[in-house]
Amino acid sequence: MIEDTSILVTGGSGAFGQAFARYAVALPNPPKRLVIYSRGEYRQFLMSQELKPIDYTGCTRFLIGDVRDRTRLREVITGFGIDTVVHAAALKRIEVGKYNPTEMKKTNIDGAENLIEAARGSRVKKVVFLSSDKAFEPISPYGISKAMAESLFLEANNTTGWDGPKFSICRYGNVWASTGSVVPVWKASVLNGKPIEVTDPECTRFFMYMHEAIDLVLRTFATMKGGEINVPTLPAYRVGDLVQAIGATDVKLKGLPDYEKLHESMAKGNSSDKARRMSVDELKKELAA
């Protein structure tokens, strides 16, 4: 599905970008070119050292840039002959959006518009946008910004012409143990003898493996016609069960802020409180893996 392609991954030094790159360069027929585009020079350096032993064809390129910079995006897309894009760049922390909504808008909304415009008039054929369950019936600035970005990508299919790029969306749940998520944060707190902070133990959240996130993107590339929102069917866990599984004894309850939901939804009729509930034992096995 991605052999002989030139792929751009925005936000490419993040958790998804790193996992996607490890998968792509290890394929028997890796992409012709894999461009990692992000702002983090040190994270790019660490990533390049990790990929070097398995990137036998030398297909990976690391470029510093910001999705807020349309000119830079266009330079990269045209200069490297990009034909396939995974748009993973975003400000993702929900509390950051609460207190910095303007900054979140500049990256998540304006950045989406910049990528769409940069892709027009180029060799780009397919663009997949990584969205979030927070975008469905959003109540937070983060969720609103992702919902607006979804709208921009969907509408772009109507304004790029027959030969222009096609735009589709993958809407994710919480990716297990991804950077900055509760699992690594809470594990570190327990290890260091510090309390963990919990909003509400009755919250439920979707559970998703990183390899499932990658597979969803690949399947979207293979089948997309433009305008799809691909939503996986996922299990969910209760936050209080995760606290028990992680073995935390010192817990501070903060209360649920107004920018977080008690239960998340991926789409209509697909909510985390109705999904298959993972047991404490299942969560313990995942934590030990």
N, C-alpha and C positions, 0 to 999 in steps of 0.2 A: 504493500500500500504506500510506502514512502521511499522505496528504492528509486534511484535516479531522479530524485527531487531536490530542490534547494529550499530548505525550511528555515524560516525565521521564528524564533521563540522569544517574544517580548517578556520581560521579567524572567529571563532565562536562567538566572542564577538563584532563583527561589526553589522551594521544595519540589514543585512539579517539574520545573525546567531541568533540575539536576537529575531527577528520576527518569524523565523522558530522554535526556541525552544519554544516560547510561544504557537505556534500552536500545536506542537508535544506533549508536556506534557499535554495539556488540552484535548487530544483526549480520547474517551471512552476506547480505547485500544492503549495506547501510546507505543513508542518503548521500547524494552527490556532494551536498554541502549542508551543514547544520550551523546556523548563525545564532549565537547566544547574545542577546541584546538586553543590557540592564545597566543600572547605575552603580552597582557595587563592585569596585575594582578588586578589592581583596577577596570577596566571595568568588569572583571570576578566576582569580589566581588559584585559589584552593580547588576550584572545580576543574581547572585545566590540568592540575597535577593529578587529580583523581582519574581523569579520563585518558591521560596520556598512555598508560599501559594497555588500554583496550581499544583505543582509536587507531586501528592499524592502517586505515586509509588516510588518516589526517584530514577528515572532512570537517572538523569542528573549527569555527572561527569565533573569537570573543570580541565583542564591540561594546564600548561604553556609550550609553545614550539613554535618553529619557523619552517616554511616550508623549510627554508634553511638548516635545520639539518636533514639529511636523517636517521641517526641512531635513533634519537628521534622519528621520524615518524614511523619507523619500530617497535620500542618498543611499541608505543601506539597501532598501528594496530594489532599486534600479541598479546599483553598483554591483550587487551580488547575484543578480538575476533571480530573485526570490519568486517562487511560484506557489508556495504553500506557507501559511502563517498560523501559528498558535498564539493567540493573544492572551497571555497569562499575567501581564503586568497589572498591578492594582495595589492601592492601599487597602489592606484587608481587615485591620483590627477595628472591631466595632466601636470600641470606646474612643479610638482616634477620630472616627467619623463624627462622634457626638460633639467633641470639643474642637475639631478642626474641619468642619464641613466644607469650607472653601477649598482647602488643600485636597480633600478627597474628591471634590468635584473636578479639580484641575487634572488629577491623574485618571480617575475612573470614567468620567464623562468626556472631558475634553481630549483625554488620551485616546479614547475609543474613536472619537470623531477624527482625530489626527491620523490614526491608523487607516481608517476607511478612506480618507482623502488621499493618503500616500499610496494606497493600494490601487486606486483608480489610475488608469492610463499606464499600467505597468504589466509585467508578465504574470502577476499573481492571479491564480485561478481559484484557490480555495482559502478561506479564512475561517477558523474555528475560535470562538470566544468562550473562555472559561468563566462561567457565571456561578451563582451561589443560590442555595435555598433561601437566603435572606432577600433575594430579589422578588420572591413570590409574596404578594400582599405585604410590602415592606413597611416597617415602622421606624427604621433607623436611617440616618444619613447614608450609612454604608449600603444598606439594602436598597434605598432609593437610587443611589448612584449606579448600582448594578442593574436595577430595573430600567433605568434610563439608557444605560449602555446597551442592554438587550434590545430596546426599541430602536436605537440607532443602527445596530447591526441588522436587524430584521428589515427595516425600511431601506437600508442600503441596497438590498436585492432589487428594489423597484426603480433604482436611479442609476445603476451602473451599466445598463445596456446588455444586449445579448452576449457580447464577447467579454464583458467585465467579470470581475471576481464574484464568486458566490460566497455568501456569509451564512454560517450556521452557529448554533449555541449548544454547549454542553453545560447543563445546570447540575452542580455538585452538591452533595452533603458535606459534612465535616470529614476531611481526610484524616484517618487515624494517625496520631503521633506526628503530624506535620509541624513545621517550624512555628513555634509560638502558641501551639494549641495546648489544651489543659493537660494532656497526658505527660509530655516532657516537663512542663512547668510544675505539675503536682509531684511527679516522681522526684524531681530535684529538691523540692521542698521537704518531702518525707525523708529523703536521704540525708539532708542537712539538718534535720530535726526542727524544721520550721513549720508553722501552721499552714494549711492550705485554705484559700478563700473560695467559698462556694456561694453563688447567688441564691439558688433554690434547689434543694435535693430532688424535688419533683419534676424538674425540667427533664425533657427528653431530647436527645439529639441523634441525628442519623450517623451511622457507622459506614465508612467506606475505606477500602484499601487503596494505596497509591497505584498499584498495578491495575485496579479497576478503573481508576481515573484515566490512566494512559490508554487502556483498552477502549474506553468510551470515545476518546478523541480519535483513535485509529479507525474505529467502526464508523464514526461520523465522516471522516475523510473518505472512506470507501463508499458510502451510500448517499452522501449529501447532494441535494439538488438546489439548496439555498432556501433559507427561511425556516428550517427546523429548529425546535428546541428539544434536544434529547435529554430525557430525564430517566435515570436508572431507578430500579426498584431496590431499596436498601433496607436492612434491618436498623433498629435503633436501640439505644440504651438509656436507662434512667440515670441521671447524674448521681443520685444518692447511691446507686448500685456501683458506679465507678469509684466513688469515694471508698466504699467498703472493699472493693476488689483491690484497690491500690494500697490498702492497709493504713489509711490515714486515721490517726486518733485525735489529733489536734486540728479542729475544723472551726473556721470563722464563717458564720452565715452573714452575708452582706445584704441580702434581699435583692429581688429582681429589679434591675433598673428599667426605666420606661422605654429604653431603646432595645430591649431584648424580649423575646417571646418565651412563654413557658414551653410551648411546643413549636417546632418548625414544620414547614410544609414545602415539599418539592413542587407540587402542582395541586390542582383541585382534587380532593379525595385522597391525597397522598401525604399524610401528616405523620410526624414522628410518634405521636401517642397512639396511632392506629397501626403502625408498622410492627413487624415481628419483634418482640422484646428480647434482647440478649440477656442471658442470666449472669449472675455474679461469677459463676465458675467459668463461663465463656470469656468474660472480661479478664479474669485472672490469667487465663491461657494466652490471651492476646498481649497482656502486659509482660508476660514471661518470655514471649517469643523474641 
